[in-house]
């Protein structure tokens, strides 16, 4: 698995939604234009990313690289911290310039893995209905994350940060008038659903985000097969499943899963079938 493979996997990740959601317009990676041959792509000097960098930060390196090497955008600002006296108010991810029409965009980048739990309910009205009850069903594999809270933070903190006096002053020093900046969010996601919902008509989800399924440990422990199992490191979760190291047998992977869950982390598994194809799924704690 080369660094280029990881970059390519990032580029193939889809947005959680298409168009606009709750008033937030999506920025898609497909908007970037590149004038590179296949041979030139393989020779790209990709950013050096420290080994233990978390997925979200890896995505930031790759997004910046995309802007810098695109033919239709120019990077004006990235990861600009905004301060009020000695207090950090937040950070602006990117301000980019569309070179053809000179339109400036403030883009916030998010990279997430979610489970769609049809039984998940949120009593607080975090965003307006009918969005609230549906969007609350997207939760992190370890149940410590929820899409609706992230969406609300984007609406109430990260995007409004651009219009604070402190941000206007910092950007004004660079010749950027915030009133001429449009805001979009590049919300990249991999979503895992219950197997029985494979044909479900999701209301707001871009179905290209669906990457696999999930099951609880008790169901997994009863589903013994002779297939080969692989336990990818988290930095490889975004990759297309492939053979890594030596495959594990069911009894071995069961023990690995049990230990991971005991530490509070739902593991992602790749299972190679007899026909050499793969299935990708999470095993989670009982709910």
C-alpha positions as CSV (number, residue, x, y, z in Angstrom):
1,X,0.0,0.0,0.0
2,X,1.8,3.1,-1.2
3,X,1.4,6.7,-0.2
4,X,-0.1,7.3,-3.6
5,X,-2.7,4.6,-2.9
6,X,-3.7,6.4,0.3
7,X,-4.0,9.7,-1.5
8,X,-6.1,8.1,-4.3
9,X,-8.4,6.6,-1.7
10,X,-8.9,10.1,-0.2
11,X,-9.7,11.5,-3.6
12,X,-12.3,8.9,-4.1
13,X,-14.2,9.6,-0.9
14,X,-17.6,11.0,-1.4
15,X,-19.4,13.8,0.4
16,X,-22.0,12.9,3.0
17,X,-24.6,14.9,1.1
18,X,-25.1,16.4,-2.3
19,X,-26.0,20.0,-3.0
20,X,-27.1,21.7,0.3
21,X,-28.1,20.4,3.6
22,X,-29.6,22.6,6.3
23,X,-28.4,25.6,4.4
24,X,-24.8,24.3,4.1
25,X,-23.5,23.9,0.5
26,X,-21.3,20.9,-0.2
27,X,-17.8,21.3,-1.7
28,X,-16.8,18.1,-3.6
29,X,-13.4,16.9,-4.4
30,X,-14.6,16.4,-8.0
31,X,-14.5,20.2,-8.4
32,X,-10.7,20.0,-8.6
33,X,-9.3,19.9,-12.1
34,X,-5.8,18.4,-12.7
35,X,-3.7,18.4,-15.9
36,X,-1.6,15.4,-15.2
37,X,-1.0,12.2,-17.1
38,X,-1.2,8.8,-15.3
39,X,2.6,8.6,-15.3
40,X,2.9,12.1,-13.9
41,X,0.4,11.3,-11.1
42,X,2.5,8.3,-10.0
43,X,5.5,10.7,-9.8
44,X,3.8,13.3,-7.7
45,X,5.7,14.4,-4.6
46,X,3.0,13.9,-2.1
47,X,3.0,15.6,1.3
48,X,5.0,13.8,4.0
49,X,2.6,12.8,6.7
50,X,3.9,11.7,10.2
51,X,3.2,8.0,10.9
52,X,0.7,8.5,13.8
53,X,-1.3,11.4,12.2
54,X,-5.0,10.9,12.7
55,X,-7.4,10.5,9.8
56,X,-8.8,14.0,10.0
57,X,-5.3,15.6,9.9
58,X,-4.2,13.3,7.0
59,X,-7.2,14.6,5.1
60,X,-6.1,18.2,5.7
61,X,-2.7,17.4,4.1
62,X,-4.3,15.8,1.1
63,X,-6.9,18.6,0.6
64,X,-4.2,21.3,0.7
65,X,-2.2,19.2,-1.9
66,X,-5.3,19.1,-4.2
67,X,-5.7,22.8,-4.1
68,X,-2.1,23.5,-4.8
69,X,-1.9,21.1,-7.7
70,X,-5.3,21.9,-9.3
71,X,-5.6,24.1,-12.4
72,X,-8.7,25.8,-11.3
73,X,-8.1,26.9,-7.6
74,X,-5.5,28.8,-5.8
75,X,-4.7,28.5,-2.1
76,X,-5.1,31.8,-0.2
77,X,-5.3,30.7,3.5
78,X,-5.1,27.4,5.3
79,X,-5.4,26.5,9.0
80,X,-5.6,30.1,10.1
81,X,-6.1,30.4,13.9
82,X,-8.3,33.3,15.0
83,X,-7.5,34.8,18.4
84,X,-9.3,37.2,20.7
85,X,-6.6,38.6,22.9
86,X,-4.9,35.5,24.1
87,X,-7.9,33.2,23.6
88,X,-8.2,31.0,20.5
89,X,-11.7,31.4,19.0
90,X,-11.1,28.7,16.3
91,X,-9.5,28.0,13.0
92,X,-10.4,28.7,9.4
93,X,-9.5,25.5,7.4
94,X,-9.1,27.0,3.9
95,X,-9.9,30.0,1.8
96,X,-9.4,29.3,-1.9
97,X,-9.8,31.3,-5.0
98,X,-11.5,29.9,-8.1
99,X,-9.2,31.2,-10.8
100,X,-11.7,31.4,-13.6
101,X,-14.3,33.7,-12.0
102,X,-12.2,35.0,-9.1
103,X,-14.7,33.7,-6.6
104,X,-13.3,33.1,-3.1
105,X,-14.5,30.2,-1.0
106,X,-14.1,29.5,2.7
107,X,-14.1,25.6,2.9
108,X,-14.3,23.7,6.1
109,X,-13.1,20.1,5.8
110,X,-14.5,17.1,7.7
111,X,-13.6,13.4,7.4
112,X,-15.7,11.0,9.3
113,X,-16.8,7.3,9.7
114,X,-20.4,6.8,10.7
115,X,-22.9,4.1,11.4
116,X,-26.5,4.5,10.5
117,X,-28.5,3.4,13.5
118,X,-32.3,3.4,12.8
119,X,-33.0,3.1,16.5
120,X,-30.9,6.2,17.5
121,X,-33.0,9.0,18.8
122,X,-32.2,12.6,19.8
123,X,-34.7,14.4,22.0
124,X,-33.0,17.7,21.7
125,X,-33.9,19.7,18.6
126,X,-30.3,20.3,17.5
127,X,-31.3,21.3,14.0
128,X,-34.7,22.0,12.5
129,X,-37.1,19.2,11.5
130,X,-37.5,17.1,9.4
131,X,-33.7,17.0,9.5
132,X,-33.2,16.5,13.2
133,X,-34.8,13.0,13.8
134,X,-33.2,11.6,10.6
135,X,-29.7,13.0,10.9
136,X,-29.4,12.0,14.5
137,X,-29.2,8.4,13.4
138,X,-25.6,8.9,12.1
139,X,-23.2,8.0,15.0
140,X,-19.6,7.2,15.3
141,X,-18.6,3.5,15.6
142,X,-17.7,4.0,19.3
143,X,-20.9,6.1,20.0
144,X,-18.7,9.1,21.0
145,X,-19.6,11.1,17.9
146,X,-22.8,12.2,16.3
147,X,-23.3,13.8,12.9
148,X,-26.0,16.1,14.1
149,X,-23.8,17.7,16.7
150,X,-21.0,18.2,14.2
151,X,-23.5,19.7,11.7
152,X,-24.7,22.1,14.5
153,X,-21.2,23.1,15.4
154,X,-20.5,23.9,11.7
155,X,-23.6,26.1,11.6
156,X,-23.1,27.8,15.0
157,X,-19.4,28.1,15.4
158,X,-17.0,27.1,12.6
159,X,-18.8,28.9,9.7
160,X,-19.7,32.1,11.7
161,X,-16.1,32.4,12.8
162,X,-15.3,33.9,9.4
163,X,-17.5,36.9,10.2
164,X,-16.0,37.7,13.6
165,X,-14.2,41.1,13.9
166,X,-11.0,39.1,14.7
167,X,-11.2,37.0,11.5
168,X,-12.1,40.1,9.4
169,X,-9.1,41.9,10.8
170,X,-6.7,38.9,10.1
171,X,-8.0,38.3,6.6
172,X,-8.2,42.0,5.8
173,X,-4.5,42.2,6.4
174,X,-4.1,39.8,3.5
175,X,-6.4,41.8,1.3
176,X,-9.4,39.4,1.8
177,X,-12.9,41.0,2.2
178,X,-15.0,38.4,4.1
179,X,-18.1,39.8,2.5
180,X,-16.9,38.5,-0.8
181,X,-16.3,35.0,0.4
182,X,-18.8,32.2,-0.1
183,X,-18.8,29.3,2.5
184,X,-19.0,25.6,1.7
185,X,-18.2,22.4,3.6
186,X,-16.3,19.4,2.2
187,X,-17.8,16.7,4.5
188,X,-16.2,13.5,3.4
189,X,-17.6,10.3,5.0
190,X,-17.8,6.5,5.0
191,X,-21.1,5.2,6.2
192,X,-21.9,1.7,7.4
193,X,-25.5,0.5,7.6
194,X,-27.3,-2.6,8.9
195,X,-27.3,-5.3,6.2
196,X,-31.1,-5.4,6.1
197,X,-31.2,-1.7,5.0
198,X,-29.1,-2.2,1.9
199,X,-32.0,-1.2,-0.3
200,X,-33.3,1.5,2.1
201,X,-34.1,4.9,0.6
202,X,-32.0,7.3,2.8
203,X,-33.5,10.8,2.9
204,X,-30.4,13.0,2.9
205,X,-27.5,10.6,2.5
206,X,-25.4,10.5,-0.7
207,X,-25.5,6.7,-1.2
208,X,-22.0,6.8,-2.7
209,X,-20.8,7.1,1.0
210,X,-22.1,3.7,1.9
211,X,-18.9,1.6,2.4
212,X,-20.2,-1.5,4.2
213,X,-22.3,-2.8,7.1
214,X,-22.0,-3.4,10.8
215,X,-23.1,-6.0,13.4
216,X,-22.9,-6.4,17.1
217,X,-20.3,-8.8,18.6
218,X,-22.8,-11.5,19.6
219,X,-24.0,-11.8,16.0
220,X,-20.5,-11.8,14.7
221,X,-19.3,-14.5,17.1
222,X,-22.1,-16.8,15.9
223,X,-21.3,-16.2,12.2
224,X,-18.2,-18.3,11.9
225,X,-16.9,-18.8,8.3
226,X,-13.8,-20.2,6.6
227,X,-13.1,-16.8,5.0
228,X,-9.8,-14.8,5.5
229,X,-10.0,-11.8,7.8
230,X,-7.8,-8.7,8.0
231,X,-7.7,-6.0,10.7
232,X,-6.5,-2.8,9.0
233,X,-4.9,0.0,10.9
234,X,-7.1,3.1,11.3
235,X,-5.1,5.1,8.8
236,X,-6.0,2.5,6.2
237,X,-9.8,2.4,6.9
238,X,-10.5,4.7,3.9
239,X,-8.7,2.2,1.5
240,X,-10.4,-0.3,-0.8
241,X,-10.1,-3.6,1.1
242,X,-7.0,-5.7,0.1
243,X,-4.7,-8.3,1.4
244,X,-2.5,-7.1,4.2
245,X,0.0,-9.2,6.2
246,X,-1.1,-12.7,7.0
247,X,-4.9,-13.4,7.1
248,X,-6.5,-14.3,10.4
249,X,-8.8,-17.2,10.9
250,X,-12.2,-16.7,12.4
251,X,-11.2,-17.8,15.9
252,X,-8.2,-15.4,15.8
253,X,-10.1,-12.5,14.6
254,X,-12.8,-13.1,17.2
255,X,-10.3,-12.7,19.9
256,X,-8.8,-9.5,18.3
257,X,-12.3,-8.1,18.1
258,X,-13.1,-8.9,21.7
259,X,-9.9,-7.2,22.9
260,X,-10.5,-4.1,20.8
261,X,-14.1,-3.8,22.1
262,X,-12.8,-4.2,25.7
263,X,-10.6,-1.2,25.1
264,X,-13.6,0.8,23.9
265,X,-12.9,0.7,20.2
266,X,-15.1,-0.9,17.5
267,X,-12.8,-2.5,14.9
268,X,-13.2,-2.3,11.2
269,X,-12.7,-5.7,9.5
270,X,-12.0,-6.8,5.9
271,X,-13.3,-10.2,5.0
272,X,-12.1,-11.9,1.9
273,X,-14.6,-14.3,0.4
274,X,-13.9,-17.6,-1.5
275,X,-14.2,-15.7,-4.8
276,X,-11.5,-13.3,-3.7
277,X,-13.9,-10.3,-3.3
278,X,-14.1,-8.4,0.0
279,X,-16.7,-7.3,2.5
280,X,-16.0,-4.4,4.8
281,X,-17.8,-4.1,8.2
282,X,-17.6,-2.9,11.8
283,X,-18.2,-5.0,14.8
284,X,-19.7,-3.0,17.6
285,X,-20.6,-3.3,21.3
286,X,-24.1,-4.6,22.2
287,X,-26.5,-1.7,22.3
